[in-house]
């Protein structure tokens, strides 16, 4: 008999009528022959009310007591849902996280799952019950109640689906699936039938609110199909699986992260260890760094630019001010009025000129680009905040995201072609090693035979990036990494990109033409560089990856020339003479995560 995990968010159980509707949906699935586990969030705004109560009695509530308090929201919901199922004539048992065997570490408010004992759930299912499990919570080794943090109920649902070998995990929410962008921002956004784990991870990290990235990490790690659908209709929704909807479409979605702030540390010595010092100082303040651009240094100095959430700008500036003299920086600039527009798609890794197409769309819309960073499946551009909505509309239209690709496949078609069988024994073996939520790296690799071209003094005006990369595309040169950061000289920017070493002469010739046409300051190029990539699942939620990478390279006295980060990869450019050394030291540092 198949097993389905159904998760119901707070809006789906916000009042008695919605609780009974959720109960009926679970009963219907059971009558169709499925064993059913429900994972339920706190009702509506109940968590907000609990937070208000806590602040009313204490200016700084202890973390342990906050978890004790907040966990009661889910306990209320699961009891009411079980009562509704009983009243509708079916059997149900409600369980807290501790009661169904969710063991976590003791990091209050952001606990990580260590293991799940499924014995009690299995017994209750065998007895014909619908099991109603509290999301968001577990217990540590001392039986303290812990909570999982943002998106915790989604994480609970997918983790249970993984360990139970569920056929699918349904995320029942107030939207009817995943869209090509936020339909509240663009009414023409299209609901997609299928989206890949990797694409969804990138979109979730960019602020797509349908699901939290941590739950997608679980699904990717254990190959759990996720079905995102509306609690209030029977529409099919969206399947999140390993495959993309289309093999040929370069882009599957676009996202806007509106409240960003850009910080640039100017004129730091271009020597090993500087990046590690900067980002360690920020990490100590618990600030999440997003776009990171270290451009190629000139005259022994380099500029490091990065973005942080707008509400963490002040904290970040304090961290940098504390180390500015120690690292020998010549200055510090910031801009609090920027937003990030991004496009994501598995197809862009196989197609040329995707970046140029995006940049041209922004240029035609009159949107200026302040920073650029790319990965294999994502391109992000930092733009003025007052132009952000127009930027999103422009790139969405440029890639035809409102139209269904001609080769788009449904989940049924993908399933028929590939099949799927959960490897429950593999999941159980990893659980026995307390590794359910451990960092999982898929590869540490070096790409040799690369060259780098840098354009200095790039005018900070509309259309320049589009002109540059269209001309490079017309020359038949395939571009890999692109980074654009603040230059620190006369308000201009600096753009670097990597190409195959055999294309360096042609690349420099094109770059010189671009330089002359736009009155840029200089063109520089270098061969003998290597791209070092750390790839894996959960690079954003496991924030130590970047810190360890920079620490290891600094310890080995390996200088970093360029940096570009994403949800799935951290990429750095180094001198080829140190490529094997860099790979070896990172493999040693991450041996456990590599398995």
C-alpha positions, 0 to 999 in steps of 0.5 A: 500500500502506498504512503503519502505525507500531506503537509498543511501550512498555517493558512490551511488550518487557520480556523475550524472550517479549514481544519475540517477541510484538511481532515476531509482531504486526508480521509479521502486519500486514505479511502483511495488506498493510501496510508496517510501521515499529516504534518501540520503547522500552527494555526494562522497567526498563532505563532505571531501571538505567542511571540507577542506574549513572550515579548510582553513578559520578557525583554530577552526570553531564554531560547529554551523557553521560546522553543517550549512556547512556540511548539505549543502552536503545532500541538494545538493544531494536531490535536484539533485535526485529529479530533476533526478526523475522528468526528468525520468517522475515521481513526487518527492519532496526533503526535508531537515531534518527540512522540513520533521520534524526531531527534535533533541537536540542541540548537534552539530555534534552529535545530538540525534533525539528527534522526527519526525513529519511525517505529511508532508511526509505522505501528499506528499506520498498520492499525489503520490510523491517519497519523497527525504529526506536529511540524517544526519541532523535535527533542534533543538528547536531554528531552528538551523541546527544540524547533527547526526554524523558518520553514520547519514544518516543510522540513519535517514533512519532507524528512518524514517522507524520506525516512518512511519511503513515501511515494510523494510528499504533498505540500498543501498551501494557499497557492496552487503550485510553483510559478515562473515568478511571484504572481503577486508581482507579475500577473502573467506569471505561469504555473509550472507542472514540473521543476527540478530540485536544483532550480527550486533550491536556487529560487527558494534562496532568492526569496520564492516563498512557496517552500524553504530551501532546507526542505528542498535539500532533503528532497534532493538528497533522498529523491523525494518527489514534492507535490505543491498544491492548493489546500482549497482546490483539486488542481494538480499543482507542481511537482518538484523532482530531479528533472526539469520541465523542459530540456531546451528552455534556458530559463525556468524561473525569475526572482526578485529579491527587493530588500538588498544592500551592497557593500564594497571593501575597497583596496584590500591587499591582493594576498591570500587570507583577505577574503577569509578575514572579511567573511569570518568577521561577518559570519560572527555577526550571524549575517547571511552574505548573498552575492559575493564578487571579488574582482581581479586585483590591480597594482596589488590591490583588489575590491571585494563586493557582496550583498546582505539583507537590507535590515542587516546592513548596519550590523555588517558595516560594524563588522567590517569597520572592526577589521578594516585597518587590520586588512589594510583596506583603503575604504568602504562603500555601501548602497542600501537602495538596490535589489537583485533580479535573477534568472534560473534554469538547468538549460542555461548550462548548455546554451550560449549567450543567455547572460547577454539576452538577460542584459539586453532585456534590462538595457531595453527596459532602461535598467542599469546593472551595478553588480553581476554574478553567475553560476552554472544555472543562475545569473543575478544582477544588482539593480536600482530598487526603484527599477526592480519591478520593471527589471523583473518584468523585462527578463520574464518577458525576454525568456518567454516565461509566460508561455509553456515550452514546446517540449515541456513534460508533465510529471506522469511523462517523466515518471513513465520515462525514468521510474522511481523507487525510494532507496529506504535502506540507504536512508536508514543507513544514513540515519544510523550515522546521525547524518540525515541533515549533515552537509552533503557535498557532491564534488570538489573539482578543478577546471583547468585550461582557463583564461581570464579577461578583465575590463576596468573602468566600465561606465556605470550606465545602461546597456554596457553589459549587454553590448559587451556580452553580445559582442563576445557572443558574436565572436563565438567565445563561450563565457563561463564565470562573469563577475561585475563589482564596484571599481572604487575609481571614479564610480565605474565598475570592473567586469571579469569573465573566464573563457577557455585558454585557447580563446584568450587572444580572441577574447582580448581582441574583442575586449579591446574593441569594447574598451575603445568603444565605451572609453573604458580605462584598461583591458587585462588578461591572463592565462594559466588559471583554474576554476575551483568548484565546491558543489553540494546540497545545502551550501546556504544552510551550512554556512561553514562551507565558504568559511572553511574554503577560504580558511583552507586556501589562506592556510595553504597560501593560495590566492583567490582572484575571483569569487562567485557563489550560488545555492549549489556551488562556491566557485573561485578562480586561482592560479593553475600552478596551485590547482591540485594543491587547492583540490587536495586540501579541500578534499581533506577538509571536507572528507566527511561531507564527501562520504 
